[in-house]
Amino acid sequence: MGRRAWTALFFSLLFASSCSSPFGSDLSITVTHPAAGGATADESYIIQWTLDAPEYSDTGILLFVDTDLNPNSGLIQISDTLSVESSGYLWDCSLFPENSYYVRAMIFEGSRSESDYSEGTITVLHGKASSDTEITRSYQQR
């Protein structure tokens, strides 16, 4: 192989490797709470998720609630941009009307984004104890 062929091969390999995905693994996020069985909340609820994301400065998470699974209607943003190092968010639902809400989590890196809806809903019921609160109270009374 001549010098030109080696040079061409070198630059083609260099270019091919530098054009591979600079983002590492693909973006993904999965809402884990509320789980499929749903949850009840009065004033607040801890939303949780797992994710796979590169550690770049412009990677972040946004959270929304929605009364249906259609992202084109009714999405309400409930968080500012969260760090990819976080895995939970305390949602203050005290001012939200009583209803059942799905959580939509979106992870973004630059112009790329992925999102996931929770399998279950958070049912906001004001003035009524959630099942978690009732369990905690009955445990404390023992």
N, C-alpha and C positions, 0 to 999 in steps of 0.2 A: 504494500500500500504506500503510495507516495505521500509527500508532505501535505499537499493540498487535500487529499482524501482524509488524512488524519485530522487536519484542521477542521474540515467540514464536519467530520464525525464528532469531534470534540464540541464544537459549537452547537450542533444539533442536539447532542445529549445535554449540554448545559442549558440550552433553551427549553428542552422538554422537561427537565427537572425543575427549572425555575417557574414554569407555567403550570406545574401541578398545583392542586388546591392549596393555597396558602392558609386556609382556614383550619387545617387539620381535620378532625372528625366533623361530620355533619352536625348542624344544629338540631336539637330536639328538646322538647319539654313535655312532661306528663304531669297533669294535676292529679295528686294522690288523695287530697282531702279538700272538699267533701268526697267521700268514697261513694260507691254505687248505691248504698243504702240511704244516703242523704244524711242531713244533720239539721238540727234546729238551733236557732240563735235568737237572742233578744237584743243585746247591745253590741256584741263583738263575736268574731269567729276567726280562728287561725287557719288560713288557707295554706296548704303545703304542696310541694311539687318536687320532682326530680328532673335533672336536665343533663344534657351533654352539650358543651359549648367550648369554643376556644377562649383563651384568657387574653383578649384584646381590650383595649380601653374603650372601644365603642360598642361593646357587647353589653346588652342589658335585658331586663325583663319588665313587661308591663302587665298589669292585671285588670280585668274587666269583669263585670257581672252582667247577666243577660237572663231574661225570663224565658227565652227559647234557645234553640241551637243554631239560629241563623245569625251569622256575624254581620250581615248587611242591615240589620234592624235592631234597635233597642240596646246596643252595647253601651254600658256606662263604665268609664274608666275610673278605677278606685285607687290606683297607685301612681306615684311618680315612677321614674325609671329606678328599678331595683338592681342591685349588684348580682352578678351570676354566682357569687359566693353565698348568697342567701338561699334558704330552702323553705322559708315560711314568711307569712305576712299577717299581721293582726288587722283584720278588716273591721272598722267601726261602722256597724250597720244600724246604729241607734236612730239615725234620721231617715232610713230607708222605709218605704211603705211595706206593710206586711205582704209577703208574696214569697214564691219559691224562685231562687236565683241559681243558675248555673254559673260556674267560674270559667272564664276563658283566660288562659295564660299565653302570652306571646313572648318569645325570645327573639332578639334581633342582633345582627352583627352587620353594621353598615346598612346596605340596602336589602340584605337577605333577612328573612324572618320565617319562623315556624310557630305554630300555635296548637293548643289543645284545649278542649272543653272537658270539664269535670264529668264523671259518669253520673254522679248524684247531684242533688241540689242542696242549697242552704235555705231552709224555710225560716224566714224572719217572722217571729211571733213576739210582739212586744208585751211585756208584763206577764209572760208565761215562762216558767222554768224550762230549760232545755233538758233533754234526756241525760246529757252529761252532768248537768247541775243536779238533777234528781239522784243520779247514781252517787255523786260526791256527797250529797247531804245524807243519803241513807248509809253510806260507809262511815261518815263522821259520827253518826248517831250510835254506832255499835260500840 
